Each structure stands twice: as C-alpha cells, then as structure tokens.
C-alpha cells in the first residue's frame, strides 16, 4: 500500500555515505515545519531504542565477520520496529514522515553491493514494512571518491565512529553507486538530485523535487 493513499506523506532520502543526504533531510524538515504541519524524522537504522541497539551491532567495526545475510536481516529487524512504533502511527495521524535511508539502501548496499538476491529484499520489505512505501525518494548523487573522502573525514572527527560500512573497499561503493542508478531507472518515485555545490544549492534542488511531488500527489 503506497502512502499516497494515506493521510500522511512518507518521503525518504538515499545516497552514498558522505552524500549530504542527512543534512538535506534536516533542511527539508525545517522548511516543512515552518510551512506548518507535523514532521517526523527517522534515521535508519536507529530511530527506536531497539533500533539503536541493532545499529550498534551493524556498524561496530569489530564485527567484520558479519555475514551479508545476517546484515540484511538486522536492517529489516530495525525497520520493522520503526514501522510499528513510529511510522505507521505518524502516517495515520496525518504527519509528513522523512526518513534518512529505507529499503532502497538495503537494495543498493546488500543487493547490488553484497550481491544478495533482490527478491529476498523485496520479500523482507513486504514482511517488515507491510506495504508501506515512500511516495517520494530523494537520491542525492555524488561521486564515490568524494563521498568516501567526506565520510572518512567525518569519522575521524568523531570519538566513537560507526565505521564498519565506511571501511568497505572502493569497488564495493562503486557497485552501490551503480545500484542506486539502476534503482532510479526502475522506480518513478526516485528523484535523483545532483549533490555537488553548496548546501543551499543542493537544498533548492531537493525542494524543487519535493514541490513537484506535492503538486502531483497532494
């Protein structure tokens, strides 16, 4: 069930680590709040207390032996908790929900990046998310090299960085980037936005994509 049939709106942000998607989601949330109405922000995995514990397992650099299938299942476990605890209730009361990553991240990272079957991911999405899909996905695009540089600079500045995913090799991130490009061609809900330039310039591109979506669906 697409959330365009519900009272609330569900928008997701995707992109490589270091793409600036988190900053852009926060800017959009502030802009939407200023326009009126409730805005709920999610960060996957880790929005709920249970999700935060799962996140600590997923992103701990000491867990380098984690299998791709275990990784995929943990992401969906955190997502299922978010659906029941936060997402579904927020949509039912008419809120706009913004999420920093959702199932497209699993498709890109565990599907295209790790080589897992996309059919498995789609089936787990059906079970964990119960038909709730984003109406719009903003894909913030940036070069792999620049994304890795930003992510690793950010991690160096954090005392307890969650670095396991950022420590993958360049070839892995090239596969993820290609996966995102493929997904953008498969799903009309994905709006690819150029992530280069200033925060404000990218923000205006994001706003235009959101305004176009609202004109068509709201």
URZI-V642548 format. One record per backbone hydrogen bond with DSSP energy under -0.5 kcal/mol. NH is the residue of the N-H (numbers start at 0). CO is the residue of the C=O. E is the energy in kcal/mol with one decimal. If there is no record, write none. Layout:
BEGIN
NH & CO & E
NH & CO & E
END
This chain:
BEGIN
2 & 132 & -1.3
4 & 1 & -1.6
5 & 2 & -1.3
7 & 90 & -1.0
8 & 94 & -1.3
10 & 8 & -0.5
10 & 96 & -3.0
11 & 135 & -2.3
12 & 98 & -2.7
13 & 137 & -2.8
18 & 15 & -2.0
23 & 19 & -2.2
24 & 20 & -2.4
25 & 21 & -2.1
26 & 22 & -2.1
27 & 23 & -2.3
28 & 24 & -2.5
29 & 25 & -2.2
30 & 26 & -2.2
31 & 27 & -2.7
32 & 28 & -2.4
33 & 29 & -2.0
34 & 30 & -1.1
35 & 32 & -1.3
39 & 95 & -2.7
41 & 97 & -2.9
43 & 99 & -2.2
51 & 47 & -2.2
52 & 48 & -1.4
53 & 49 & -2.0
54 & 50 & -2.8
55 & 51 & -2.0
56 & 52 & -1.2
57 & 53 & -2.5
58 & 54 & -2.6
59 & 55 & -0.5
59 & 56 & -0.5
62 & 59 & -2.1
65 & 62 & -1.6
70 & 66 & -2.4
71 & 67 & -2.3
72 & 68 & -2.4
73 & 69 & -2.2
74 & 70 & -2.0
75 & 71 & -1.8
76 & 72 & -2.0
77 & 73 & -2.2
78 & 74 & -1.9
79 & 75 & -2.6
80 & 76 & -1.7
81 & 77 & -1.8
82 & 78 & -2.4
83 & 79 & -2.0
84 & 80 & -2.7
85 & 81 & -2.5
86 & 81 & -2.6
87 & 82 & -2.4
89 & 85 & -2.1
90 & 86 & -2.5
91 & 87 & -2.3
92 & 88 & -1.3
93 & 90 & -1.4
94 & 89 & -2.5
95 & 37 & -2.5
96 & 8 & -3.6
96 & 94 & -0.6
97 & 39 & -3.0
97 & 95 & -0.5
98 & 10 & -2.1
99 & 41 & -2.6
100 & 12 & -2.0
100 & 98 & -1.3
104 & 101 & -1.5
105 & 101 & -0.8
106 & 102 & -2.3
107 & 103 & -2.5
108 & 104 & -3.3
109 & 105 & -1.2
110 & 105 & -1.9
111 & 106 & -2.4
112 & 107 & -1.7
113 & 108 & -1.2
114 & 110 & -1.4
115 & 109 & -2.3
120 & 116 & -1.4
121 & 117 & -2.5
122 & 118 & -2.1
123 & 119 & -2.5
124 & 120 & -2.3
125 & 121 & -1.9
126 & 122 & -1.8
127 & 123 & -3.2
128 & 124 & -2.6
129 & 125 & -0.9
131 & 128 & -1.9
132 & 0 & -0.8
132 & 130 & -0.6
134 & 9 & -2.7
135 & 9 & -1.1
136 & 188 & -2.6
137 & 11 & -3.0
138 & 136 & -0.7
138 & 190 & -2.4
139 & 13 & -2.6
139 & 137 & -0.7
140 & 138 & -0.8
140 & 192 & -3.0
146 & 142 & -2.5
147 & 143 & -2.5
148 & 144 & -2.1
149 & 145 & -2.4
150 & 146 & -2.6
151 & 147 & -2.6
152 & 148 & -2.0
153 & 149 & -2.5
154 & 150 & -2.3
155 & 151 & -1.8
156 & 152 & -0.9
156 & 153 & -0.8
157 & 154 & -1.2
160 & 157 & -0.7
162 & 160 & -1.1
163 & 58 & -1.8
166 & 162 & -1.4
167 & 164 & -1.4
172 & 168 & -1.5
173 & 169 & -2.0
174 & 170 & -1.9
175 & 171 & -2.1
176 & 172 & -2.6
177 & 173 & -2.2
178 & 174 & -2.3
179 & 175 & -2.4
180 & 176 & -1.9
181 & 177 & -2.4
182 & 178 & -2.6
183 & 179 & -2.3
184 & 180 & -1.1
184 & 181 & -0.5
185 & 181 & -1.1
185 & 182 & -0.5
186 & 182 & -2.4
187 & 185 & -0.5
189 & 186 & -1.4
190 & 136 & -3.2
190 & 188 & -0.6
191 & 189 & -0.6
192 & 138 & -3.3
194 & 140 & -2.6
201 & 197 & -2.4
202 & 198 & -2.4
203 & 199 & -1.9
204 & 200 & -1.5
205 & 201 & -2.4
206 & 202 & -2.5
207 & 203 & -2.1
208 & 204 & -1.8
209 & 205 & -2.3
210 & 206 & -2.8
211 & 207 & -2.2
212 & 208 & -1.9
213 & 209 & -2.6
214 & 210 & -2.2
215 & 211 & -1.5
216 & 212 & -2.0
217 & 213 & -2.3
END
